[in-house]
Amino acid sequence: MASFTASSVSFSAVSCSFKQNKVSSLGKASLSFSGNGSPSRRLPALRFRVSCAAKPETVNKVVDIVRKQLALPADRDVSGESKFATLGADSLDTVEIVMGLEEEFGISVEEESAQSITTVQDAADLIEKLLEKK
Amino acid sequence: MASTMKYVRVPPNSASLAEARQRVFEFFKTACRSIPSIMEIYTLDDVTSPSQLRSVISSEIRKNAHITNPKVIDMLLFKGTEELCNIVEHSKQRHHILGQYVLNREDRTHDIGNKDQGASDFLKSFYKSNY
């Protein structure tokens, strides 16, 4: 148990230092890294970091795939916060978009995670999380 | 992958429409995940792409999107799973796949135009299905 936490602490240390190179999550990454005391405090900090960190190019790729899948014209604004339902996707479209993302990024999304995806930002965050785990 | 497909069964009855919906999504995901092996088995790399096959599968599912009876949905899922198993275990041949899923997807329903105005409904839905 102690060795497991030690290894995951080192993992978060590596990825935090990587994230500090990115402008968007600069302040938040340093915050979560400094909170590294006991293991019980580390876990909330880890979750905090994951929820805000999605690289812009990942979001752009997701937006591209969504646009192609739903055949949206170029003037229709798709951002990180747009929900799939407002873009005119029904549930099968959402599943299809998730499968397209699985293929594009080479990841595999489980059932529970797939249910919780409602916006483009959710999808990008989930992709980031799965890419880090690999 | 082919051997794991053999054990994908549809259990007898969905209790509700919601459960049938979940089964449909499961089936769709299984089908999409077996697309790479299908493309390899039948060497479809030149004629189509995985995303096109995905949209073909979703359009086939959408054709029956108006069904509300869970038992009918179960039956359709059974037939879909059977078809998917046949394809994955190479019981079909390349021309079957091409004819049914790859070629001529667009011009089945748009060829009515002006010349078939007097034709009966039977002929108009001739390409769609038997019934």
Interface residues (C-beta under 8 A of the other chain):
Chain A: K68 S91 L92 D93 V95 E96 M99 G100 E102 E103
Chain B: R21 V24 F25 F28 K29 C32 R33 P50 S51 R54 S55 S58 I61 R62 A65
